[in-house]
Amino acid sequence: MADWSAEQYLKFEDERTRPARDLLAQVPTVAPGKVADIGCGPGNSTALLVERWPEASVIGVDTSADMLRQARERLPQHKFIEANVAHWAPPAGTEVLFANAVFQWVPDHLKHLKRLVSGLGAGGVLAVQMPDNLDEPSHIMMREVAFQEPWRHQLSKAAELRDSLPKPGVYYDALRPLCSRLEIWHTVYNHVLDDAAAVVEWVKGTGLRPFVDPLDLPERKAYLAAYTARIAAAYPPQADGKVLLRFPRIFIVAIK
């Protein structure tokens, strides 16, 4: 895929940061010395960590140069590195690993969650949040349009870039032997957006990218027009004209 766009992502900064706030609220660590924000994006989640633990050494990790540029502008006193979590190990002594909406993009991510938990010291925490929305209309329709002509040839592999998440019991069985305490829960958000077009703008910054990035401009416009028409039917306006974007997410807090 092309690089992520921090500008597009931040169009819905408050809504995208809300799950990070909810995840952080369940991390019991009082005064960690080292904290890592995995998949830090434009630094909105990193800012929460800095506010919670102002004395900690907080680093952000991401694969996107544009996201990291934005994060460094937001938090110039903190360190941000370009790295893929699949090939990255936290600095020795890191006590909190925070990962908001990144592991759903990592192939075989359960293996890496186990690796990261195993590397923590006693009392260390891995806190993870992942969208669990591949069965929502917003994502079903991405795939439906992609399998139509004339996009089928170019986009037939796009849906494979992100796998459906395992059931909570799979995470429990894999992580529980490695930690002293494990919490797993789902939250379903209903984000209030202006209209169906706003739903499209939301997913342009995340899940829609594998479907539109391979297309040239005319093809992209045609794909988005077909997708937007389906979204308008799937997300009808409420009494005040707003629409509700239903968004399930899974949360995991593993304490070593």
N, C-alpha and C positions, 0 to 999 in steps of 0.2 A: 504494500500500500504506500501511497504518498505520505509525507510527514503529516502529523496531526496539526490541526489549526487551533492555537490557543484562543484566538479571537472567536472562532465559532463555538468552541467549548464553553467559553465564559459568557455567552449570551444568556445562559441559564445558571449562573454561578451559584446563586442562593439555593436553588433546588438541587443542584448537583452536590453541594457541600453538606446538605442536611443529613444524608446517610453517614458521612464522615463524623459529624457531630454526634450522632446517635451511637456510632461504634466507639468513639473515644470515651463517651460517658460510661462505658462498661469496662474500661481498662483500669484495673485497681492500682497500678503502679503509682507511688507517691512522688519519688524524687529520683528518676533515672539519670544516670550520667550520660548515656549515649542512646539516641533514638534515631531510627531510620524510617523515612517515608518512601515506601516502594511504590513506583508508579505515581510519583508526586504530581504529575501534570503541571499546571501553571502555578502551583504553590498554594492553592486555596486550602488544601488539607494540611500542608506543612505549616501554614500560619496558625492553624488550630493547635498543632503540637507545640509550637513555639510559645503560644499564649498559655498553654497548660503547664509547660515546664520551661520557664524562661532561663533557668540555669543550666539546662541540658545542652549537650552538643547534638544538634539536629542536622542530619544530612538528608537530601532528597535524591532519589534515583529515578531516572526515566530514560526511555529510548528516543524521545522526540526532542530534536534541537529547538524547535519553536516553543514547545512547552517549557523547556529548561530556560530559554531566554526570558520568558515571562516570569518564571519562578525567581530567577536571579534579580530581576528588576523589582519584584515585590519584596524579596527578603535578601538584600545585598550582603548582610552580615553572616549569612549561612551558606554552607557548601552544597552544591548540586553537581551530580556527576551523571554522565551519559553511560548507561549500562543496561543490559538485558538481564532481568532477574533470573532467567534460566541459567545464566553463566556468572552470576554475581554472588559473592558471599559478604555478609555484613562485617564491619570492623570488629575485631576482638573486643569483647566486653559490652557489646550492644545489648541493651536490656528490653527495649521495645521495638518490635518490627510492626509497622502500621502499613496496611495495604488496602487502599480504597479504590475499588473498581478497576483492578488491573489483572488479577489472576484468571479471569474468564477468557483473556486473550492468550494465555500461556499454555502451549500444548503440554499435556500430561502434568497439569498443575498440581495434582495431588502429590506427586512425587516430590515436587519442590516445596510444598507446604511441609511435608514430613522432614525434608532436609533442613529447612529453616528452624523448625521446632527442635529438632535434634541438636542443632548447634547452639541453642540458648543455654545460658547458665540457669541455675536454680532460681525460680521466681521470675524468669524472663517471660515476656508475653509476645505472642504473635496474634495480631488483631486484623481480621480480613473481612471485607465486604465485597460481594460480587452481585451484579445484576443477574436475575434469574427470569428473564423476560422473553426468551426465544419463542414461547408459545403465546405471546401477546399479539394482537392484531398488527401493531407497529412493525413487528419482525416477521410474522407470517407473510405479510403482504410484500415485504422486500423480496422474499424468496419466490412468491407467486409471480410477481412481475418479472423477476430475473429469468424464470423458466419459460417466459413467452418469447416469441419472435418480435424483434430481431436481436434480442439480447442474449438468448439462450447460449450461443456459442461462447461469448466472452465471459459470461457471468455464471456458468454452470458450476464453477468451483468456489464461488464467493461464499456460499453458505457453509462451506467446510472450514472456513478460517476460525470459526468459533463453535465449540461443541456444547451441547446441552450439559448442564451441571449435574453431577451425581446427586442422589437423594441424601438428606442429612445423615442417615444411618451409615452411609459409605464414609463420609468424613469422620464420623464418630469412631467407627471401627479402626480407621487408619491412624487417627491422631491420639485417641485416648490412651493407648499404651505408652505414649511418649511424654505425657504431661500429667500434672497433679490435678488439674481441673480443666474442664472443657465445656464451653457454652456454645450452643448452636441455635439460631432462631431465624425465622423469616419475618420480614415486615413488608406490607403492601402499601406503597405510597399512592396517593391520588393527587398528582400535581395539577394545579389549576393553571391552564394555559389560555391564551387569548382566543385561539381558534385552531382548526385542523392544520392550517399552514404552520402554526407554531410547533405542532407535533413533528412535522417534517423538518423544521429548522433544528429541533432538539436532536433528532437522530442523525442529521447531517454531520454533527460533531462527533458521533460515536459509531453506532451500529450500522449506519447506512454507508459508511466509508468504503467497505470492500465491494459494494455494489456500484458505486458511482465513480470511484477512482480509476478503474480501467477504461472508462468510456471517454470518447472525445466530446467536445462541447455540444454538438447537435444531438448526439446519442444520449448524453447526460440529461439534456433538457427534455427529451422525449420520455426517457425513463422516469424522471421526476414528475412529469405531468401525469403519467399513468399511475404512479405510486400515490401522488397527492389525491387523485380522484378516489382511489380506494380508501385512503385515510379519512377523507371527508365523510364517506359513508359509514365508516367504522367508529368514528368519534363524533357523534352528533352534538350540537350545542345544548348546553343546559338552559334553564329558564332565563339566565342573565346573558346568554350568548357565549359564555366561556365553555371550554371543553375540559374533561378530566382525563389525564394520561395515567392509566393504571400501570404501576411499576413495581413488581415484586423484586425483592432483594434478599439474599441470604447473608447472615452474619456469623462469624466464627471468632471466638476468643479462646485461645489455647494458652494456658499458664503452665510453664515447665515445672 
